Amino acid sequence: MKNAMELKAVVDRFEDDNAILLVGGEERQVVFPAASLPEGLSEGDYIRMVISYDAKATKVATEEATRLLDQLRGRRS
């Protein structure tokens, strides 16, 4: 698995609070929260998206889920 992957996307349009992005060479349509994009983007603007695996956040979430499940199981017994 690669540590990070970079994708190019173009802003196709805005709908309500979302941006409709066309991602990658196949221009797959993705709905993305407009507030999470850089300010000032317009239809037709290109962006780069970097996606990476966050091992630390995954570990923290897994530990929290395990802790909550253990608590629930403890209450049932």
NUDO-863091 format. One line per field, with one value per residue: residue in three letters; y, z, x of N, C-alpha, C, O in turn. Coordinates in pm, 1 decimal, padded with zeros to 6 digits. Example, Ala and Ser with C-alpha at 12.3 -4.5 7.8 and 13.67 -1.06 7.14 Angstrom:
2
r	ALA / SER
n_v	-00569.0 / -00225.0
n_w	00780.0 / 00708.0
n_u	01319.0 / 01285.0
ca_v	-00450.0 / -00106.0
ca_w	00780.0 / 00714.0
ca_u	01230.0 / 01367.0
c_v	-00330.0 / 00003.0
c_w	00780.0 / 00787.0
c_u	01320.0 / 01290.0
o_v	-00331.9 / 00113.8
o_w	00846.5 / 00803.9
o_u	01423.6 / 01340.9
// end
This chain:
77
r	MET / LYS / ASN / ALA / MET / GLU / LEU / LYS / ALA / VAL / VAL / ASP / ARG / PHE / GLU / ASP / ASP / ASN / ALA / ILE / LEU / LEU / VAL / GLY / GLY / GLU / GLU / ARG / GLN / VAL / VAL / PHE / PRO / ALA / ALA / SER / LEU / PRO / GLU / GLY / LEU / SER / GLU / GLY / ASP / TYR / ILE / ARG / MET / VAL / ILE / SER / TYR / ASP / ALA / LYS / ALA / THR / LYS / VAL / ALA / THR / GLU / GLU / ALA / THR / ARG / LEU / LEU / ASP / GLN / LEU / ARG / GLY / ARG / ARG / SER
n_v	-00118.0 / 00218.7 / 00506.5 / 00756.5 / 00906.8 / 01099.6 / 01289.1 / 01448.3 / 01692.4 / 01852.7 / 02131.4 / 02088.4 / 02191.4 / 02377.4 / 02279.2 / 02355.5 / 02324.1 / 02184.8 / 02077.9 / 01960.9 / 01744.0 / 01640.7 / 01371.6 / 01250.7 / 01084.7 / 00953.6 / 01111.8 / 01080.9 / 01142.8 / 01316.7 / 01405.4 / 01666.9 / 01837.4 / 02179.6 / 02364.8 / 02245.2 / 02281.5 / 02485.2 / 02840.8 / 03054.6 / 02908.2 / 02834.8 / 02721.2 / 02501.0 / 02530.9 / 02368.8 / 02127.5 / 01968.8 / 01665.1 / 01502.4 / 01186.5 / 00997.4 / 00726.1 / 00716.7 / 00595.8 / 00638.6 / 00770.9 / 00569.8 / 00367.0 / 00487.3 / 00518.1 / 00249.9 / 00146.1 / 00295.5 / 00206.5 / -00062.0 / -00031.7 / 00079.3 / -00130.6 / -00329.3 / -00212.5 / -00215.9 / -00491.8 / -00564.5 / -00456.3 / -00612.7 / -00861.6
n_w	00000.0 / -00082.9 / 00082.0 / 00048.5 / -00176.0 / -00463.1 / -00612.7 / -00890.0 / -00932.2 / -01062.0 / -01005.7 / -01064.3 / -01015.2 / -00777.2 / -00527.0 / -00302.4 / 00008.5 / -00087.3 / -00298.6 / -00623.5 / -00743.0 / -01008.2 / -01024.2 / -01077.4 / -01374.7 / -01487.1 / -01421.7 / -01208.2 / -01034.2 / -00734.5 / -00430.9 / -00218.5 / 00088.1 / 00060.9 / 00240.1 / 00329.0 / 00139.3 / -00018.4 / 00018.1 / -00215.3 / -00449.6 / -00777.9 / -01023.7 / -01253.5 / -01160.5 / -01081.6 / -00847.5 / -00618.9 / -00450.4 / -00165.4 / -00037.1 / 00245.6 / 00460.7 / 00798.5 / 01048.8 / 01323.9 / 01403.6 / 01333.8 / 01510.5 / 01759.7 / 01733.5 / 01707.3 / 01954.5 / 02121.5 / 02036.6 / 02110.4 / 02386.4 / 02448.1 / 02365.1 / 02544.4 / 02782.4 / 02738.7 / 02720.6 / 02978.3 / 03128.3 / 03060.4 / 03168.3
n_u	00084.7 / 00054.9 / 00190.4 / 00072.5 / -00161.0 / -00213.2 / -00464.5 / -00617.5 / -00870.1 / -01162.2 / -01369.7 / -01694.7 / -01951.6 / -02151.6 / -02377.8 / -02619.3 / -02471.5 / -02258.9 / -01986.1 / -01960.6 / -01740.4 / -01526.4 / -01335.7 / -01007.8 / -00871.5 / -01082.1 / -01286.7 / -01475.1 / -01772.5 / -01794.9 / -01939.9 / -01870.1 / -01812.9 / -01845.7 / -01741.9 / -01512.3 / -01324.5 / -01066.4 / -01106.0 / -01274.9 / -01285.2 / -01403.4 / -01643.4 / -01496.0 / -01238.5 / -00930.5 / -00812.9 / -00582.6 / -00587.7 / -00480.2 / -00457.0 / -00414.2 / -00324.1 / -00409.8 / -00261.9 / -00235.6 / -00477.1 / -00655.4 / -00580.5 / -00641.1 / -00922.9 / -01000.6 / -00920.6 / -01089.1 / -01342.6 / -01324.0 / -01300.2 / -01552.1 / -01721.9 / -01639.1 / -01729.4 / -02008.0 / -02051.7 / -01980.0 / -02183.9 / -02397.6 / -02350.8
ca_v	00000.0 / 00345.7 / 00590.7 / 00864.0 / 00911.3 / 01232.2 / 01290.2 / 01579.9 / 01704.4 / 01981.8 / 02168.2 / 02088.5 / 02285.6 / 02383.1 / 02253.5 / 02379.9 / 02339.9 / 02086.0 / 02095.3 / 01839.5 / 01734.6 / 01534.5 / 01328.2 / 01158.5 / 01081.2 / 00903.7 / 01218.0 / 01026.9 / 01248.6 / 01303.8 / 01515.9 / 01702.7 / 01958.6 / 02298.8 / 02431.3 / 02177.4 / 02316.4 / 02620.1 / 02949.9 / 03124.7 / 02821.3 / 02853.9 / 02612.1 / 02491.9 / 02533.2 / 02239.1 / 02111.9 / 01843.3 / 01602.6 / 01402.3 / 01092.5 / 00912.5 / 00643.6 / 00773.2 / 00481.4 / 00683.1 / 00793.4 / 00438.3 / 00297.3 / 00552.6 / 00484.9 / 00107.1 / 00130.4 / 00352.4 / 00114.6 / -00180.3 / 00007.2 / 00093.1 / -00265.0 / -00395.3 / -00155.1 / -00269.3 / -00634.7 / -00571.3 / -00420.5 / -00721.3 / -00985.1
ca_w	00000.0 / -00086.5 / 00199.5 / 00011.7 / -00316.8 / -00503.0 / -00718.9 / -00939.8 / -00944.6 / -01109.8 / -00948.3 / -01169.1 / -00977.5 / -00635.7 / -00496.7 / -00159.3 / 00080.1 / -00141.5 / -00428.1 / -00703.6 / -00801.0 / -01103.8 / -00969.1 / -01152.8 / -01519.6 / -01523.5 / -01379.8 / -01126.8 / -00961.3 / -00589.7 / -00356.2 / -00113.1 / 00157.8 / 00008.3 / 00349.3 / 00349.4 / 00027.7 / -00005.6 / -00013.8 / -00341.7 / -00566.9 / -00870.0 / -01118.9 / -01350.4 / -01094.7 / -01052.5 / -00716.0 / -00591.8 / -00326.0 / -00116.7 / 00053.2 / 00312.0 / 00571.7 / 00928.3 / 01139.1 / 01462.2 / 01424.7 / 01325.9 / 01636.3 / 01865.7 / 01712.8 / 01736.1 / 02100.6 / 02180.1 / 02006.9 / 02195.0 / 02524.5 / 02458.8 / 02358.4 / 02672.4 / 02881.8 / 02711.9 / 02757.3 / 03124.6 / 03182.3 / 03029.2 / 03242.1
ca_u	00000.0 / 00127.3 / 00165.0 / -00019.2 / -00195.9 / -00257.4 / -00564.1 / -00658.0 / -01014.8 / -01211.0 / -01498.9 / -01796.0 / -02057.4 / -02187.9 / -02518.7 / -02640.1 / -02345.1 / -02165.9 / -01921.1 / -01958.4 / -01606.8 / -01497.0 / -01208.0 / -00923.5 / -00880.8 / -01215.4 / -01378.5 / -01584.8 / -01842.1 / -01788.3 / -02000.7 / -01774.7 / -01856.8 / -01779.3 / -01670.1 / -01384.0 / -01237.0 / -01010.3 / -01198.1 / -01260.2 / -01291.4 / -01515.6 / -01663.2 / -01388.3 / -01108.1 / -00869.9 / -00750.7 / -00513.3 / -00631.5 / -00386.1 / -00522.5 / -00315.7 / -00370.2 / -00374.2 / -00252.0 / -00256.4 / -00620.3 / -00720.3 / -00552.7 / -00718.6 / -01064.5 / -01017.4 / -00911.4 / -01211.3 / -01452.9 / -01304.0 / -01332.6 / -01697.7 / -01780.2 / -01611.2 / -01821.4 / -02141.4 / -02053.4 / -01972.1 / -02316.6 / -02492.8 / -02324.5
c_v	00124.1 / 00425.2 / 00701.1 / 00856.5 / 01049.6 / 01220.4 / 01433.1 / 01577.4 / 01843.1 / 02007.2 / 02178.6 / 02193.4 / 02283.2 / 02360.3 / 02263.6 / 02402.6 / 02245.2 / 02132.3 / 01960.1 / 01840.1 / 01622.3 / 01493.6 / 01228.6 / 01165.6 / 01034.1 / 01005.1 / 01161.9 / 01138.1 / 01219.0 / 01427.5 / 01542.1 / 01828.3 / 02079.8 / 02368.9 / 02368.1 / 02203.6 / 02454.6 / 02726.7 / 03004.6 / 03037.6 / 02850.7 / 02730.5 / 02616.7 / 02496.7 / 02390.6 / 02241.4 / 01980.1 / 01793.3 / 01496.7 / 01317.1 / 01004.1 / 00838.7 / 00703.6 / 00660.8 / 00521.1 / 00702.0 / 00661.2 / 00362.7 / 00355.0 / 00515.1 / 00338.7 / 00082.2 / 00183.2 / 00260.4 / -00010.9 / -00149.3 / 00017.7 / -00042.9 / -00341.5 / -00343.1 / -00211.1 / -00416.3 / -00651.5 / -00541.8 / -00533.2 / -00843.9 / -00977.5
c_w	00000.0 / 00039.5 / 00170.2 / -00137.7 / -00347.8 / -00621.4 / -00764.4 / -00956.0 / -00998.3 / -01043.4 / -01062.9 / -01140.2 / -00825.6 / -00623.5 / -00345.1 / -00092.8 / 00029.0 / -00272.2 / -00498.1 / -00776.8 / -00902.9 / -01076.1 / -01060.6 / -01301.9 / -01569.0 / -01491.1 / -01308.6 / -01040.1 / -00811.9 / -00527.8 / -00234.8 / -00043.6 / 00109.9 / 00115.7 / 00375.6 / 00237.3 / 00050.1 / -00047.7 / -00153.0 / -00465.3 / -00648.5 / -00957.1 / -01222.9 / -01290.0 / -01065.4 / -00915.0 / -00713.2 / -00457.2 / -00288.4 / -00014.7 / 00113.7 / 00428.3 / 00702.0 / 01031.6 / 01283.9 / 01491.7 / 01421.1 / 01456.6 / 01750.5 / 01854.3 / 01745.9 / 01886.5 / 02168.8 / 02156.6 / 02093.5 / 02338.9 / 02543.7 / 02453.1 / 02487.7 / 02781.5 / 02862.3 / 02753.3 / 02908.5 / 03189.3 / 03162.8 / 03115.8 / 03385.5
c_u	00089.0 / 00094.6 / 00064.4 / -00046.2 / -00249.6 / -00352.1 / -00587.6 / -00809.2 / -01047.9 / -01346.3 / -01598.7 / -01903.1 / -02073.8 / -02337.7 / -02536.2 / -02504.8 / -02237.3 / -02103.9 / -01927.0 / -01824.9 / -01602.6 / -01353.4 / -01137.8 / -00946.4 / -01015.8 / -01324.4 / -01502.3 / -01642.2 / -01839.9 / -01851.7 / -01912.5 / -01824.4 / -01777.7 / -01696.7 / -01533.2 / -01285.0 / -01176.6 / -01111.5 / -01170.1 / -01262.3 / -01416.6 / -01530.2 / -01552.3 / -01249.3 / -01061.1 / -00806.0 / -00674.1 / -00560.7 / -00528.2 / -00459.2 / -00415.1 / -00380.9 / -00320.4 / -00376.3 / -00281.4 / -00405.0 / -00697.1 / -00702.0 / -00635.8 / -00866.5 / -01092.0 / -01013.9 / -01036.9 / -01330.8 / -01443.5 / -01341.4 / -01483.6 / -01768.0 / -01758.0 / -01703.3 / -01961.9 / -02152.5 / -02051.5 / -02105.9 / -02416.3 / -02469.4 / -02367.2
o_v	00131.9 / 00413.0 / 00735.4 / 00806.4 / 01108.8 / 01150.3 / 01527.0 / 01474.6 / 01937.9 / 01915.5 / 02266.9 / 02272.5 / 02198.7 / 02415.8 / 02188.4 / 02491.9 / 02227.1 / 02213.6 / 01856.7 / 01925.7 / 01519.8 / 01570.2 / 01135.8 / 01242.5 / 01069.7 / 00986.8 / 01191.6 / 01216.9 / 01110.4 / 01540.2 / 01450.9 / 01918.7 / 02081.0 / 02426.6 / 02430.6 / 02152.8 / 02533.0 / 02704.8 / 03001.1 / 03087.9 / 02886.6 / 02646.2 / 02723.4 / 02469.8 / 02303.6 / 02343.1 / 01891.3 / 01870.0 / 01411.7 / 01368.2 / 00943.7 / 00884.3 / 00737.5 / 00634.0 / 00445.6 / 00654.2 / 00642.7 / 00301.6 / 00280.4 / 00483.3 / 00306.7 / 00006.0 / 00122.3 / 00239.1 / -00059.8 / -00229.8 / -00029.7 / -00067.1 / -00410.8 / -00420.6 / -00249.5 / -00457.9 / -00743.1 / -00597.1 / -00547.3 / -00923.3 / -01074.2
o_w	00074.7 / 00096.1 / 00254.6 / -00215.0 / -00268.2 / -00718.4 / -00685.4 / -00989.0 / -00981.8 / -01027.2 / -01148.0 / -01226.8 / -00756.1 / -00700.8 / -00269.6 / -00133.8 / 00094.8 / -00345.5 / -00436.7 / -00861.6 / -00885.4 / -01100.8 / -01113.6 / -01349.9 / -01678.6 / -01528.3 / -01344.0 / -00980.6 / -00768.3 / -00566.8 / -00157.3 / -00110.7 / 00118.2 / 00085.2 / 00437.9 / 00240.5 / 00128.9 / -00138.0 / -00201.7 / -00576.0 / -00594.6 / -00963.4 / -01274.3 / -01359.4 / -01029.4 / -00871.4 / -00795.0 / -00361.6 / -00370.2 / 00081.7 / 00042.3 / 00485.8 / 00714.7 / 01093.9 / 01357.7 / 01594.0 / 01496.5 / 01507.6 / 01829.0 / 01955.2 / 01805.7 / 01939.3 / 02263.8 / 02247.1 / 02143.8 / 02405.8 / 02644.0 / 02527.8 / 02535.5 / 02864.6 / 02959.1 / 02813.6 / 02961.5 / 03294.6 / 03241.3 / 03134.6 / 03460.0
o_u	00186.6 / -00014.0 / -00018.3 / 00035.5 / -00322.3 / -00323.3 / -00578.4 / -00868.3 / -00971.1 / -01426.8 / -01588.1 / -01940.4 / -02017.4 / -02415.8 / -02474.6 / -02430.6 / -02134.9 / -02160.2 / -01900.6 / -01799.5 / -01668.5 / -01260.3 / -01198.9 / -01029.7 / -01059.1 / -01440.3 / -01616.4 / -01568.7 / -01878.0 / -01821.4 / -01883.5 / -01874.2 / -01654.9 / -01592.2 / -01447.3 / -01173.0 / -01229.5 / -01192.3 / -01057.1 / -01243.0 / -01521.3 / -01440.7 / -01518.8 / -01151.3 / -01140.4 / -00752.1 / -00698.0 / -00572.5 / -00493.0 / -00516.1 / -00335.0 / -00479.8 / -00202.7 / -00479.1 / -00344.7 / -00454.0 / -00792.6 / -00796.0 / -00694.2 / -00929.4 / -01194.7 / -01094.9 / -01086.1 / -01411.4 / -01544.6 / -01406.1 / -01537.0 / -01862.8 / -01847.8 / -01750.5 / -02027.5 / -02251.4 / -02114.5 / -02137.6 / -02510.1 / -02561.6 / -02351.2
// end
